[in-house]
């Protein structure tokens, strides 16, 4: 293979709190895999359904919200994993197997299920998805569950298929699910944070944490997105095209922005926790939870089979790395300590 691109990235997780294991993780994973095999198996051929169900999406929930209340973890894990499947279907990842029209019909069914429009559902998996949403909506506090459902539906309804002509952090945040992360984190902890959210600095703090996790995702998953030709919104690719700069410069620019956001997040979090807003019920727990969100996103995207660049990939996102892009594959290798 002839190497055509090579770039180095810094240690993106330096200074982050380590990912904590959840004592329910294994049972949650087993439960989620069983549910997904049942639901996705109604749509995809058995081998593809098995591959998707076991690719680690259940781990995403356990990593990002290790302190989630036990009665919420299984429900959210299934919904998150199924959302990954919806993302695949929306990008026509299985178009060669199902055909574009069948993929489109699936997405429409999924949207109706999320909206609770059972009269428009035509499949058993669609009704099972609606059941999961009803279960999620039953949790207290009601305001948090309602906000989470509203944010999720708004995200799907407003997602812009075509990326902007120039890179925009606002676009990346909105279309990579940033707005959903805020109520989802409150839901996992069983918190109503509507009062502290009215403070602009408080909200900016959690939005910074979410955006930097999205940009970390862009760096880690770039290789896989190049292979799958799904890099249209990746911040690095967009900046390369927009500014006509080499890959390494674009990576350095995004990694520099990640560091800026990280420092601002830590500074603002300390300031908020020391203020009257930080004393509001649930505010401190909520702000502290975003450390797990950041670390969980980085660790999941670096280790999940879903984002493995090649069978030889060795980088686990825990340190500096060099990523070599070849004509037909990408290899990510950890640099010596």
C-alpha positions in Angstrom: 0.0 0.0 0.0 1.3 3.5 -0.8 1.0 6.0 2.0 -0.6 9.2 0.8 -1.3 11.1 4.1 0.2 11.0 7.5 -0.5 13.2 10.5 0.1 13.3 14.3 -2.3 14.2 17.0 -1.6 15.0 20.6 -2.9 13.3 23.7 -6.5 14.4 23.6 -7.5 12.8 26.9 -4.6 14.2 29.0 -6.0 15.7 32.2 -9.4 14.1 31.8 -10.8 12.0 34.6 -10.5 8.3 33.7 -13.6 6.5 32.4 -15.3 4.8 35.3 -16.8 1.4 34.9 -20.5 1.0 35.8 -21.5 -2.0 37.9 -24.4 -2.6 35.6 -22.5 -2.2 32.4 -22.3 -5.9 31.5 -25.9 -6.6 32.1 -26.9 -3.5 30.3 -24.8 -4.5 27.3 -26.3 -7.9 27.2 -29.8 -6.5 27.5 -29.1 -3.9 24.8 -27.6 -6.5 22.4 -30.6 -8.8 22.8 -33.0 -5.9 22.1 -31.1 -4.7 19.1 -30.8 -8.2 17.6 -34.5 -8.5 18.0 -35.3 -5.1 16.5 -32.6 -4.7 13.9 -32.9 -8.3 12.9 -36.4 -7.5 11.6 -34.7 -5.1 9.1 -31.3 -6.4 8.2 -30.0 -9.8 7.2 -28.8 -11.9 10.3 -25.1 -11.3 9.8 -25.4 -7.6 9.5 -27.8 -7.3 12.4 -25.4 -9.4 14.6 -22.5 -7.2 13.6 -24.3 -4.0 14.4 -25.7 -5.2 17.7 -22.3 -6.2 19.0 -20.3 -3.2 17.9 -20.2 -1.5 21.2 -22.9 1.1 21.1 -24.3 0.0 24.5 -20.9 0.8 25.9 -21.3 4.4 24.8 -24.0 5.0 27.3 -22.2 3.3 30.2 -19.0 5.3 29.5 -20.6 8.7 29.1 -23.0 8.4 32.0 -21.4 6.0 34.5 -23.4 7.6 37.3 -26.8 7.2 35.6 -29.5 5.9 37.8 -29.9 2.2 37.3 -33.5 2.3 36.2 -32.6 4.7 33.3 -29.5 3.1 32.0 -31.1 0.2 30.1 -33.8 2.3 28.5 -31.3 5.0 27.4 -28.7 2.4 26.2 -31.3 0.9 23.9 -32.4 4.2 22.6 -28.8 5.5 22.0 -27.8 2.3 20.2 -30.9 2.4 18.0 -30.2 6.1 17.3 -26.8 4.9 16.0 -28.6 2.6 13.7 -30.9 5.4 12.6 -27.8 7.4 11.8 -26.6 4.6 9.6 -29.9 4.2 7.9 -30.2 8.0 7.3 -26.8 8.0 5.6 -27.9 5.0 3.5 -25.2 2.8 5.0 -27.2 -0.3 4.1 -28.5 1.0 0.8 -26.6 -1.8 -1.1 -28.5 -4.4 0.9 -31.9 -2.8 1.4 -32.1 -0.3 -1.4 -32.5 3.4 -1.1 -36.3 3.3 -1.0 -36.4 0.7 1.8 -33.9 2.7 3.8 -36.0 5.9 3.4 -39.1 4.0 4.5 -37.3 2.8 7.6 -36.3 6.3 8.6 -39.9 7.5 8.2 -41.1 4.7 10.4 -38.5 5.5 13.0 -39.5 9.2 13.1 -43.1 8.3 13.5 -42.2 5.9 16.3 -40.2 8.6 18.1 -43.1 11.0 17.8 -45.5 8.4 19.2 -47.7 8.4 16.1 -48.7 4.8 16.4 -51.5 5.1 13.9 -48.8 5.6 11.2 -46.6 2.6 12.3 -46.6 -0.5 10.1 -44.0 -2.7 11.7 -43.5 -4.5 15.0 -40.0 -2.9 15.5 -41.6 0.5 15.0 -44.1 -0.2 17.8 -41.2 -1.5 20.0 -39.4 1.8 19.5 -42.5 3.7 20.4 -42.7 1.6 23.6 -39.2 2.6 24.5 -40.1 6.3 24.1 -43.1 5.9 26.3 -41.0 4.2 28.9 -38.4 7.0 28.8 -41.2 9.6 29.1 -42.5 8.0 32.3 -39.4 8.8 34.3 -39.4 11.7 36.8 -38.8 14.6 36.9 -41.3 14.9 34.1 -39.8 18.2 32.9 -36.5 16.5 32.2 -38.0 13.6 30.3 -40.1 16.0 28.3 -37.2 18.2 27.4 -35.1 15.2 26.3 -37.8 14.0 24.0 -38.4 17.5 22.6 -34.7 18.0 22.0 -34.3 14.6 20.3 -37.3 15.2 18.0 -36.2 18.8 17.2 -32.7 17.5 16.3 -34.2 15.0 13.9 -36.6 17.5 12.4 -34.0 20.3 11.9 -31.0 18.2 10.9 -29.5 19.7 7.7 -28.4 17.0 5.3 -26.1 19.3 3.4 -23.2 20.8 5.3 -22.5 24.6 5.1 -20.0 25.9 2.6 -17.7 27.0 5.4 -17.0 25.2 8.7 -19.2 26.4 11.6 -19.0 25.3 15.2 -22.7 26.1 15.6 -23.5 23.8 12.7 -21.2 21.0 14.0 -22.8 21.3 17.5 -26.4 21.3 16.2 -26.0 18.5 13.7 -23.8 16.2 15.8 -26.5 16.0 18.5 -25.1 18.6 20.8 -28.5 20.0 21.9 -29.6 16.5 22.9 -26.6 15.9 25.2 -27.8 18.6 27.7 -31.2 17.2 28.6 -29.9 13.6 28.2 -27.3 14.2 30.9 -29.9 15.6 33.2 -32.2 12.6 32.5 -29.5 10.1 33.4 -28.9 11.8 36.8 -32.6 12.3 37.4 -32.1 16.1 37.7 -34.2 19.1 36.9 -31.6 21.8 35.9 -34.0 24.2 34.2 -33.3 26.8 36.9 -29.4 26.9 36.5 -29.8 26.6 32.7 -31.2 30.1 32.7 -27.8 31.4 33.6 -25.9 32.0 30.3 -22.5 31.2 31.8 -23.8 27.9 33.2 -25.2 27.0 29.8 -22.1 28.0 28.0 -20.0 25.8 30.2 -21.9 22.6 29.3 -22.1 23.6 25.7 -18.3 24.0 25.6 -17.9 20.5 27.1 -20.3 19.1 24.5 -18.6 20.8 21.6 -15.1 19.8 22.6 -16.3 16.2 22.8 -17.7 16.5 19.3 -14.4 17.9 18.0 -12.5 15.0 19.7 -14.9 12.7 17.9 -13.9 14.4 14.6 -10.2 13.8 15.2 -10.5 10.2 16.3 -13.1 9.1 13.7 -11.5 10.9 10.8 -9.8 7.8 9.4 -12.9 5.7 9.4 -14.9 8.5 7.9 -12.4 8.8 5.1 -12.7 5.1 4.3 -16.5 5.2 4.5 -16.6 8.5 2.5 -18.7 10.0 5.3 -16.5 12.9 6.2 -18.6 15.7 4.7 -19.1 17.4 8.1 -15.9 16.4 9.8 -14.3 19.6 11.1 -10.8 18.7 9.9 -11.9 17.9 6.3 -14.1 21.0 6.1 -11.2 23.3 7.3 -8.8 21.7 4.8 -11.1 22.4 2.0 -12.2 25.8 3.1 -8.7 27.2 3.9 -6.8 25.0 1.4 -4.3 23.9 4.0 -2.6 20.5 4.5 -4.1 17.8 6.8 -1.5 18.3 9.6 -2.3 22.0 9.8 -6.1 21.3 10.0 -5.6 18.7 12.7 -3.4 21.1 14.7 -6.0 23.8 14.3 -8.8 21.6 15.6 -6.7 20.1 18.4 -5.8 23.7 19.5 -9.5 24.6 19.6 -10.1 21.5 21.7 -7.5 22.7 24.2 -9.1 26.2 24.3 -12.6 24.8 24.9 -11.2 22.4 27.6 -9.5 25.3 29.5 -12.6 27.5 29.2 -14.8 24.7 30.4 -12.6 24.1 33.5 -12.4 27.8 34.3 -16.1 28.5 33.9 -17.1 25.4 35.8 -15.0 26.5 38.8 -16.5 30.0 38.6 -20.0 28.7 38.4 -19.6 26.3 41.3 -18.3 29.1 43.4 -21.3 31.3 42.5 -24.9 31.4 43.7 -25.9 29.5 40.5 -23.6 26.6 41.5 -25.5 26.3 44.8 -28.8 25.6 43.0 -30.1 22.1 43.4 -28.5 19.7 41.0 -26.2 22.3 39.4 -22.9 20.9 40.8 -23.7 17.3 40.0 -24.7 18.2 36.5 -21.6 20.2 35.7 -19.3 17.5 37.2 -21.1 14.9 35.0 -19.8 16.5 31.8 -16.3 15.3 32.7 -17.6 11.7 32.1 -19.4 12.8 28.9 -16.1 14.2 27.5 -14.0 11.2 28.5 -16.7 8.7 27.5 -17.1 10.1 24.0 -13.3 10.1 23.5 -12.8 6.6 24.8 -15.8 5.1 23.0 -14.9 6.5 19.6 -11.3 5.5 20.0 -12.0 1.9 21.0 -15.4 0.9 19.5 -15.2 -1.6 16.5 -17.6 0.8 14.8 -14.7 3.3 14.4 -11.8 0.8 13.9 -9.8 2.1 11.0 -8.3 -1.3 10.2 -7.7 -4.7 11.9 -4.2 -3.4 12.8 -5.4 -0.3 14.5 -3.8 0.0 17.9 -4.5 3.5 19.1 -7.0 3.7 22.0 -7.2 7.5 22.3 -5.3 7.5 25.6 -2.1 9.1 24.2 -0.4 10.8 21.3 -0.8 9.0 18.0 0.2 9.0 14.4 -2.4 8.2 11.8 -1.4 7.1 8.3 -3.9 7.2 5.5 -3.4 4.9 2.6 -5.2 4.5 -0.6 -7.5 1.8 0.8 -7.1 1.9 4.5 -6.2 3.9 7.6 -3.8 2.9 10.3 -3.8 4.6 13.7 -0.8 3.7 15.9 0.1 4.9 19.4 3.3 6.8 19.7 5.9 5.4 22.2 5.5 7.0 25.6 
